[in-house]
């Protein structure tokens, strides 16, 4: 599922008029929108490495990724992606812990009636409005 295409925030793209790399920055962000989070990190790190000194900052401005994220991607590439799982986007145990879905039978109230006016009490002291 594609993510949002980020608008380049580099100084050249923020100026009036065109510059030679403007189309490249649009294509980079289009490609990035189709990658998962790990692939975005690795591609950004590769581009920053190709640019050399100041590449992290420039690629961060172009892609909207943080410089720390780009450095992390570079470290993963230098380690030959050894710690990165092949078949998963996130490592095992990463992300939110799953929550159990509530079933209607789990809600408080009189058993079997779906009545919750008594706050889950099963006795006859339920406060009920005029009938």
N, C-alpha and C positions, 0 to 999 in steps of 0.2 A: 504494500500500500504506500503510495508516494506521500512524502511529507511536503510541507509548504516550501515553495521556492523562495530562498532568501535573496533580498536585494543587496548588492554589493555596497559596502560602506567604505571602500578604499578612497583615499584622497582624489585619485584621478577620476573615478566614477562620480564623485560628488561635485566635481567642477562642471561648469557649463561647457557644452560642446562634446565632441567625441574624442576618444583616444584609442590607439590601436588595440589595447587589451580589453576593451569594454565588452566586445562580443565573447571573448574567451571567458571572462568572469561570469557572464550569463550562462554559457555552456557548462562551466564548472558547477554552478549552483543548480542547474537543471539535472546534471548527473548526480550530484549529491542528494537531491530530493528523491532519487530512486534507490539509493543504497540504504542498508540498515546501519545502525549506530556504529558498529565496529568498522564496517567498510568505509564509512564517512571519515572516521578517525584515521584510518590507514591511508586513504587517498589524500587527505589534507596533509598528513605527515610527509608523504612522498613529494607532493608539490612544494611544501616548505623546504624540504631538503634540496630539491632541484634549484630553488631560488637562492639558496645560500643565506648569507648574513641578513637578518631582518625578515627572513621568509616566514617564520612563525607568526609574527605580528601582521604581515601583509595577508597571509592566508586566513588568519583569524578575521581580519576586516572583510575579506572577500566572502567567506563562507558563513560567518556568524558563529563559528566554533570558538571555544576558549583556547588561549595559548597553551594552557595546562593540558587540555585535551589533545592538542596537536603533539605536544611533547610526549604524552602517554602513547599515542599512536606510533611515534618514532621509536620509542623504547620497545614496543611490541614488534615492530618490523626488524629492529636490530637483533632481537632475540629469536628471529625467524618464526614468529607467531607460535612459539613453542607452548606457551601457557594458554593459548586461545583455542577453545573447542571448535572442531570442524562443523559439527552438526547443529550447534546452538548459537543463538545471537548473544545470550548472556550465559555466564558461568553458572554451574549448578548452585542453587541456593541464593542466587542474586535476584533482585527485584522484590516486590511486595510479597508478603506471606499471604497465601490464599485465605479467604474468609468463607465460612459456611453460609450458604444461602438459607434464609429463613423460610420455613414452610408455613402455610396458614395454620396448620395444627400446632405449631410451636408458639403461637401468640397467646397471651394471657386471656382469660375469660372463662365462662362456664363451659366445662368439657362438652364437646359435641354440638354446642349451640351457636358458637361464633359470637356470643354476647360478651362484650368487653366492658360493659357499663359498671360492673362491680369491681374492676381492677384486678381480676383474676381470682377473687374469693369464690369459693363454691358454696358458701352458706346463703341463707335467705336474707341477709342484711344489706343487700345491694340497694343503693340509693337510686330510685327510679323516679322519673318525673311523673306528672299527673297522667292518668290513663282515661 
